[in-house]
């Protein structure tokens, strides 16, 4: 099983100054879980209404698809260099 990322490292730099931030994503996961629990009745109602238009299954599966995309971010590193400027985004 793949787990969602716990930290995001954001590095911005130039010739003179560099800024490196570690953002704790694990603090956001309880808030996201509470929001998902609160929005569950709304999603179920939307799925029931949209089932006749063949969008109900898509609405019901949007949560697991979103979680799968978030879990796939773990290990992603984006490193952009342009001249003397640097941008680094890393999920761990």
N, C-alpha and C positions, 0 to 999 in steps of 0.2 A: 504494500500500500504506500502511496506517495503522500507525504504530508505537506501542508501549505508552508510557505517560507516564514521564518521567524524574525528575520532581520532584513532590512534593506540598507545598503550602503550607497550613499550618494556622494560622489567626489567631483568637485568643480575646481578647476585651476587654470592658472596662467603662468607667466614667467615670474611674476613677483609674489603672488598670493595663491595659496591652495586652501580649499575648504573641504573637509571630509566629515560627513555626517553619518552616524549609524542610527537608523530609525527602527525602534522596536515594533514590529508588526504584530507580535503576539499580544500586545495590548488591545489591538483592534478586533481580534477574533471573538472575544466574548460579546462585544458590542454588535458585531455582525450576526452572531448566533441569536442574540435577543431580538434583533431586527427581523431576522428570518422567521422566528416564532411568531412575532406580532403580525407579519405580513402573510402568514400561511392562509388564514381565512379569505383574504383578498385574492390570493392566487387561485385558491380552489373555486371561488365564485367566478372569477374571470375564465377559468378553464371550463366551467359548466356553461357559461354564456357563449363562449367561443367554440364549443365542441361541435355545434352544427355547421360551423364554417371551416372545419378541419384544422383549426388553430389550437384546440384544447390540449392535444398531446404536446405540442410545442411549448405551450405555457407551463404545463406540468413538468416538463423536462428541462426547462431553462435553469432551474436551481442546480441540479446535478451537473449540467454542462458548465455553468459558471464556476462551480467548485472545482471541477476538473481542470479548467483553464487556470485557476488560481494556484492549484497544486503543481501544475506544470511549470510555473514560474521559478520554482526552487532550482537553483543552480544556474539561472540565466545571468549572463554578464554582458553588458553593453559598454564598449569602450570606444569613444569617439575622440580622435585627435585631429585638430586642424591647426597647422602651424604651431603656435605656442600655446594654444588653448586645449584643455582636456575636459571631457565629461565622462564620468564613470557611473554606471548604475549596476548594482549587483544585488541579487536576491539570495539569501542563505537560509 
